[in-house]
Amino acid sequence: MLTGRIKEEESLFHYREGTTYKTYVRTSFYPLFIEDVLSKMTDAEKNAAVATCGSNKECFFDLAVTGR
């Protein structure tokens, strides 16, 4: 469970007329972390990512998440 999400009453943002906190909050959103992505990759996928990205962590993460 993502515990870092603020509650509506804690929001410091001011919303344009016709919008509220609920207009923008996405309760179904869950961020991906490199550990989660790595645990789902096969050894072959990891080797291909290393061959493409070397030690660049951002490249490795993008490749692992998008497949490109």
C-alpha positions, 0 to 999 in steps of 0.5 A, a space after each residue: 500500500 502506498 502510504 505517501 499519498 496525502 488526504 484531501 484535507 491535507 492538500 496545500 494546492 488551490 484548485 481552479 473553479 470547477 475542479 477539486 482534489 478528486 479531479 486530480 488524484 489517481 488512487 489506482 496509481 502505484 509507482 514502479 521501483 527498480 526492485 519490483 521490475 528486476 524481480 519480474 525479469 528473466 536472466 535473458 532479459 537482464 543480460 539483454 538490458 546490460 548489453 544495451 545499457 551497461 551500467 546506466 540505471 535509468 536506461 536499464 529501468 526504462 528498458 525493463 519497464 517498456 521493453 524498448 
